[in-house]
């Protein structure tokens, strides 16, 4: 009798653990692709596009400083603008489970366009 009760309790305990595990696995939102707040979703095209532009601009700044077409002061000012854009991207992503909305992407692209023009002007000002 005690053996039968022990087996029943064991079955109930295992069943309960399986239920809790299944419920925990389903709490993840299927729209987030596994990204959490502030985390980059590597499969999200808007985040990837913004990050690729950011990397390209970083390469342009480094190239300008290296070949002497940008002064350290110019590079510093542009880097501050880039940091502002990066901080805004992180805040936007934190609000949307690692994603960017189309409006946020548009705003970030607008800011990156301004910064890109500044990089071009700084690199071609004859200094």
RAQUIWO-V758887 format. One record per residue. N is the residue number from 1. RES is the residue in one small letter. SS is DSSP state (2 for helix, 1 for strand, 0 for the rest). Layout:
N/RES/SS, N/RES/SS
//
This chain:
1/x/0, 2/x/2, 3/x/2, 4/x/2, 5/x/2, 6/x/2, 7/x/2, 8/x/2, 9/x/2, 10/x/2, 11/x/2, 12/x/2, 13/x/2, 14/x/2, 15/x/2, 16/x/2, 17/x/2, 18/x/2, 19/x/2, 20/x/2, 21/x/2, 22/x/2, 23/x/2, 24/x/2, 25/x/2, 26/x/0, 27/x/0, 28/x/0, 29/x/0, 30/x/0, 31/x/0, 32/x/0, 33/x/0, 34/x/0, 35/x/0, 36/x/0, 37/x/0, 38/x/0, 39/x/0, 40/x/0, 41/x/0, 42/x/0, 43/x/0, 44/x/0, 45/x/2, 46/x/2, 47/x/2, 48/x/2, 49/x/2, 50/x/2, 51/x/2, 52/x/2, 53/x/2, 54/x/2, 55/x/2, 56/x/2, 57/x/2, 58/x/2, 59/x/2, 60/x/2, 61/x/2, 62/x/2, 63/x/2, 64/x/2, 65/x/2, 66/x/2, 67/x/2, 68/x/0, 69/x/0, 70/x/0, 71/x/0, 72/x/2, 73/x/2, 74/x/2, 75/x/2, 76/x/2, 77/x/2, 78/x/2, 79/x/2, 80/x/2, 81/x/2, 82/x/2, 83/x/2, 84/x/2, 85/x/2, 86/x/2, 87/x/2, 88/x/2, 89/x/2, 90/x/2, 91/x/2, 92/x/2, 93/x/2, 94/x/2, 95/x/2, 96/x/0, 97/x/0, 98/x/0, 99/x/0, 100/x/0, 101/x/0, 102/x/2, 103/x/2, 104/x/2, 105/x/2, 106/x/2, 107/x/2, 108/x/2, 109/x/2, 110/x/2, 111/x/2, 112/x/2, 113/x/2, 114/x/2, 115/x/2, 116/x/2, 117/x/2, 118/x/2, 119/x/2, 120/x/2, 121/x/2, 122/x/2, 123/x/2, 124/x/0, 125/x/0, 126/x/0, 127/x/0
//
